[in-house]
Amino acid sequence: MEVKLYTLSTCSHCRAAKQFLRDAGVDFTFIDVDLLETIQKSAVIQEIRKLNPRLTFPTIVVGDRVIVGFKEQEVREALCL
């Protein structure tokens, strides 16, 4: 199951989500949106808005499930942990 995070490099909730996944041994990819170049950033923001119209962080995608914010219990359920 693919796990992808859209994060901000300065966001404490985003850092906590990444650390939780690392500690749980989950393979995941992430994009720190604030560190992208302008053109790339615009494309990723459009991608996130389709998943999370409010464009808040972190936006966590586990398979086809979207979790907005770091909600540990929801992430555990989505990952069957």
NORLIN-V886605 format. One record per run of one state. SS is the DSSP state (A for helix, B for strand, O for the rest). FROM is the first residue (numbers start at 1). LEN is the number of residues. If there is no record, write none. Layout:
SS,FROM,LEN
SS,FROM,LEN
//
This chain:
O,1,2
B,3,5
O,8,4
A,12,12
O,24,5
B,29,4
A,33,3
O,36,2
A,38,14
O,52,7
B,59,4
O,63,2
B,65,4
O,69,3
A,72,8
O,80,2
//
